[in-house]
Amino acid sequence: MSLYIHVPWCVRKCPYCDFNSHAIHTSHSTTDAIPESAYLDALVEDLDQDLAFVSGRPIETLFIGGGTPSLMSGDFYHRLFDHLRARLNITPDAEITLEANPGTLETGRFEAFRKAGINRLSIGVQSFNSSHLKALGRIHDSEAAHGAITAARQAGFDNLNIDLMHGLPGQTPEQALEDLRTALDYQPPHLSWYQLTLEPNTEFHSRPPDMPDDDHLWDIYRQGIQLLRQQGFQDYEVSAWSRGDSASRHNLNYWTFGDYLALGAGAHGKISLADGSIRRYWKTRQPEAYLNRIGSRTAGNAMIAPEDLPLEFLMNALRLTEGVSERLFCERTGLPLSSVGVKLKTARDEKLLVEDRLQATALGQRYLNSLLERFL
């Protein structure tokens, strides 16, 4: 089982961001603008209402996302983990990841995060090109991006992810590859490398910037994956690359349809219940409303209908390059493989799935949406 914790505040909302993030009031200092103590109390009260979901199961991964979780102090996380460990069986080797953004990391903050118990960082660099960072609405520049990675290393964070986007406004293929080469110079064990998309309800969607054309996007992708593979990286998931055994264990739990608790404003969770049913649930989205609620902060929930389980499972599992075993389908959905036997045969006859495993072929990966439509 995993635990996801959402910190909804950021310095400024980026024009491409469709996550649940809310800009702090810039008239105050960060310390004054974010109600750390009140949010900690709300998270603990929220968890107390959800403990029945745990049923004694160990927590093997934690992920703190946002927003910008690195705006919170090391003391906040120290106190948070004290409360979590008092209530949950967090395994000694648990992967504990914090999203950190350059521009929010004054001296000593990484050391405080590590001392609090965080052992993995995901640094939201996005680009090392200051002009592209400005176009993305980021608050940091190239110097801050380099500084964040260096500071993380100096604080002892060997297990880190560098988060990069490509297909940025005005970006050429060579500039995209230069970003990738710069990241690789730091020898990270993990990279998230994905194309910028214009999501609904964002500023970029309503006022689209000048984006690279499809030919340029294909050149970036083709040359980028060649470079990554030359450097020993494997794309174990659609946009995630790792070397050795450095794949994100937390994300692997998502893609293998595992269970995860949700805490924090707008967080989403998934739980398998004792009767075999599977529930998705979500927390109150607005930070102020989340803080002011008493008891449970769950805003809604929905059971996954048995007929929808195959698609739900495969939408996650087929993101993995190596797929999953057929046995895992039965374990995680409670359904026999025969429930999708005819559809599996059709997909395999069309060379979209490999034999004896739930894994997309190269053709299936290329037409993944079409493959998934067969399981509607």
N, C-alpha and C positions, 0 to 999 in steps of 0.2 A: 504494500500500500504506500501511496505517496501523499504529500501534503503540499498544496499550493496556497501561498499567501500573497494577497494583492495590496500594494501600496499605491493609492490612486493619484498622488500629487506629483507634479513636475514643475520646473521653472517656467516653461512656456510650452503650449501645445504646438506640436509640429504640424505643418499643413497636410502631411500624408497620413497622419496617425488616426486609426479608427479604434484604438484601445480605450479603455475606461481610464482616462487621464484628465486631470484638472489642474490648471495653472494656479500656483500659489499667488497670494497678494504681494506684488513686488514692493509695496510701500513698507513692508516689514522685513526683518531678517528671516532667513530660513527657519531658525530656531523658534521665532515667535509666530511665524506664519503657519507652521504645521503643528497641530495639537498632539504631540507624541504621546504624552501620558494618557490622554483621553482615548486615543486610538489603540494603545496597548490594552487598556481596560476593556474596550469594546471587542478586540480580538479574543481576549481570554474568555469573556462572557459568551461570545459566539461559539468558541470551541467547546465550552462546557455544555452547551445545548446539543452538540453534535457527537459527543463521546460515545453514544450508543451505536453509532455507525462503525466504530473502530473494532469493537468486540475482541479486544486484546491483540489484534493484529499488529505486528511491528511496522513502524514507519521507516522505510528504507531510503527514501529521497525526499528532500524539501526543495522547493523553488520559490524564491521571493521575486515577484515580477511587478511591473507597473505600467504607467507612471514611471517614477524614478526612485526606486528603493534606496539608492545611495544618498538621497537627501536626508535620510534618517540617521541618527547618531549611532555610534558603536554601543553606547549605553542602552539605547532602545532595544537593540538586538540582543544584548546580554540579558536584559530583563525578560525579553520575549522568550528566549530559549530556556531560561530558568522555569518559566511557566509551562512551556511545552513539555519539557522533560519531566516535570512533576505530574503530568497528566497522560503522557504518551510514552510508549516503548520505542524510543528512537534508537536504532541499531548503532553500535559503536563505529561501524564503517559507513554510516549514512552519507550520501552525497547531499551537501547543503549548498545550494547555488544562490547567489545574489546578482541581480542585474545592476550594473553600475554604468553611469554615463559620465564621460569626460566633461569637465566644466562644473562638476558638483563634488569634487574630491580634493579638499584642502589637505595640507600635510598631516599625516598621521591617521587619516581616516581608514585607509586600507588595513593598517596594523590593528586598529580598533575592531574592524569587522572580523579579522582573523581571530583575534583574541576572544571575540564573542562566540565563535564556533563555526563561522562560515568557512568552507574549505574549497569552494569553487566560485569563480567569477565569470560572468558573461558581460563583456565590455562593449557597449553600444557605440562603436567607432563610426560605422556607416560609410565613411570615406576618410582618406588622409588628405584630400584636396580641399583647401579652405574655401575656394569659390563654390565647390559643389556642396559643402556643408552649409554655407550661407543660403544657397538655393533651396536646401532642404529645411531651412528654418532652425537648424541646430544651434545651440548656444555655445558650442566649442569650435575651435579651429584646429588646424593640423598639429600645431605645437601641443595643444592640450590632449589631443588623441595619443600622440607619442608619449607624452608625460604620464598619462593614465596607465598605459601598458608597462612602462618602466617602473612606476611606483608600485604597481601590483606585483611585479617580479621581486622588487626589493623587499616587499612585505612578506614574501614567502609563498605567493600564489603561483605554483607551478601548473595547477589544474585550472586552466582558463580557456574561455571561448572568446574569439574576436568576431563581432557581428558586423558584417559588411553587406552593403547593397550595391547592385549594379543596375545599369539602365537608367541612370540619373538624368535630370534635365541638362541638356547640352553636353552630356558625357560622350566622348569618343571611345571606341574599343581600346585604344592604347591607354587612355586614362583609366579605364576600368581595370585593365590588366596591371597597370602600375600600382593601383590600390592593393590588388591581390599580392603582387610581389613584395610590397612594403609590409603587409601583414605577415607574409611567409618569412621575412627576415627575422621576425621575432620568435620563430620556431614554436608557434602555439600548437598544443595537442589537438585543438578543435577549432573549426571555423564554421560559422553560419554564413552562407553566401547565397543571396537570393535577389531576384529582380524586383525593383520598385514597382508596385501596382497602385493604381488610382482607385481607392476604395470609396464606396458611397458614404455620404455624410462626412466627408472631409473637404478641406479647402481646395486641395488639388483636384478633387473630383468635380467640384463646381466651377473651378477656374483652372483648367489643365495647363501645366507648363509645356514648354517645347521638349518633347521626349524623343529619344533615339528611334529611328525607324526599325522595322522588323529585320532588315538585313544586318544592321549594326548590332541589334540584340542577339541575333544568331551568331555573329562573329565573336561577340563577347563571351557567350556561353560556350561555344565550341573551343575557343582558345583557352578559356578559363579552366574548364575541366581537364584539358590536356596538361596545363601547368600544374594543377593540383595533383593529378595522378603521377606526374613526374616527380613530385615532391613527397610521394608516399602516402598521400591522403586517399581515403576511400569514401565515396558518397553513400553512406549507410542509409540515408533517408533523402527525400526529395531535395532539400536545401542544406543538409547537414553533412559536414566532412570531418573525419577524424583519422588520427594515426594510432596504431596499436590498439589498446583497449580503452581509448579515451572517449568513446561515444557517450553522450549524455544519458545516464541511467534514468533520469526523471522523464526525459522525452521518450525513451524506449518504453517506459510504462504506459504513456499515452498511446503510442502506436501499437502496442500489443493489447490494447483494450483492458488495461488494468484499472484498479480503483484508485481514486484520489479524493481526499478531503479538500474542502475549499473554505478559506477564511479571508475576510477583507472585503471592502466595498467592490461589488461587481464580480467577485470571484465565482467560478463555475466548478462544480464537483460531479463525480460519478461514483455510485456506490452499488455493489451487489448485495442484496438483502438475503436474509436467511431462508426466505420462501422461494428463492431462485429468481425473483424479479430484479430488474436493474433500473435504478433511478438516477436521473440527472437533476441537479438542483443548482440554484444560483442565488447569490446574496444581493441585498439592497445595493443599488448602483451608486447613488449620490453619496459622497462622503459625509455630508452633514446629516442626511437621513440615517445613514449607517451608525453614526456616532450617537444619535438621539434615540434610537430604538432601545427597548428594554428586552433582555432575553435573546431569543433567536433573531438573527439578522437574515434568515432565509426569506427571500422575496417570492420564490415560486419553485415548483418541482414538477417533474413529469416522468412517468414510467415509460420505458422504451417498450413498445408493443412487440410481442414475439416475432411478428412478421417483418418488423423493421430491423431486428437484430443482425441478420446476415449483412445487410448493407452497412449498418453502423460499424460492425466489426471490420469489414473489408475496406471501408473508407480510411481506416487507420492503418491496418496491417499492410495494405498494398503500397503504402508510402515507403515502406522499408525495402531497400534494394534486394535483400535476401528473403523477404517475406517472412512467413511463420509456418510452423507445422500445422498439419490438418488437425492434430490432436488439440492444439491450443484453441481452435475454433470451438470445439465441443466444450472445453473447460470453461471458457470465458462467456459463452452465450447460453450454455445449458442445452443446446440443440444438437441433434445428431447430424453428422455430415450429410446424410441422405436428404436432409431438408433442402439442401442446395445442390444435390447431385446432378440434376439435369442441367442446371445453369453452369455448373463447373465443367461438365462435359462439353457444352457448347463453347465456352470460352477457351477450353483446351483444343478443341477441334479448329478453332480460329487462330490458334497459336498465340493467344493472349496470356495464357497461364502455363506454367511448367507442369509437368506431371508429378503427382504424389506430394505436392507441397502448394501452399497458398502463396505463390510468388509470381509476380508479373514477369513475362518475358521482356526483352528489349522493346518489342513491338507493343506489348501491353503497357509498358511504362510511357511510351510515346503517346498512346491513346488511352491514358488512364481513365479519363472521364467517361469515355465510350465503354470501356471495360466495366466500370462500376454500374453503368446504366443497365447492364444485363441482370443486376441483382435487385432492381427496383421492385 
